[in-house]
């Protein structure tokens, strides 16, 4: 599976599990987040970037907004466990 499809599917999974995470304030401090949760939150944030056609802009959006997607990442990771 190529990277763009993986990012898209992760974003859709994040929306399906926690659709309000995009508008919510960061739910946790960065100290409480595991590496897996941070990486998955960044992937979900990149998938929700306004300009997904540009990978660099999606990456910048993910860097700035990944704390907003930690709850969605935790929900998806918890559902898979």
N, C-alpha and C positions, 0 to 999 in steps of 0.2 A: 504494500500500500504506500503510495507516495505521500510526501509530507503535507501537501496542501489538503489532501483528502483527510488525513489524520487530524489536522487542525480543525477542519470543518466539522468532522464527526465529534471531536471533543467539545467544540463550541455548542453543537446541538445537544449533546449530552448534558452540558452545563445548564442550558436553557430548560431542558426537560425536567431536571431535578430541582433547580432553584431559579425560577424565572425572575425573581426580584433581586437577585444578587448584583445585577448590573447597575441598578440605581441606588443600592444601599451603600452606607458608609463602610469603610473597612471594619470587619468584625473582630479581628484579632491583631495583636501586635506581631511584627515580623519575627520576634523571638519565639513565638509559640508554634510556628509553622514548620513542618518537616520538609525535607528536600523534595520528596515526592509531591507533597501538596503544593509547594511553591512552583515546581515545574509544570504541574497540571494546571494550576491557576493561571500561569503565564500563557499556556497553550490555549486555554479557554478565552482569556483576554485578547489574545492575538486574533482568534476567530471572530470576536465581536468588535474588532476595530472598525471605525467608520469607513476607512479606505483600505479594504482588504486586498485590493488589486496591487498595492505596492507593499512588498514584503518588509521593506525598511520602515515604513510608517506603521505597519502592524506590529513590528518588533518594538518600536518606540512607545506605541500605545500600551503594549503588554508590560513594558518596563515601568510605566507610570501608573497603571491601573490594576496590576495583578493582585494587590491586597483586597480589592473589591470582589474578587472571584474565589477567595479562599473557601468560603462556605459552600459554594457549588462544587469545588474540587473535593472537599471533604465528603460531601454527599455522594458523589460519584465513586470515589475510592472506597467509601464505606459500603456502598451497594455492591461493589465487585468483590468484597471480602467475604 
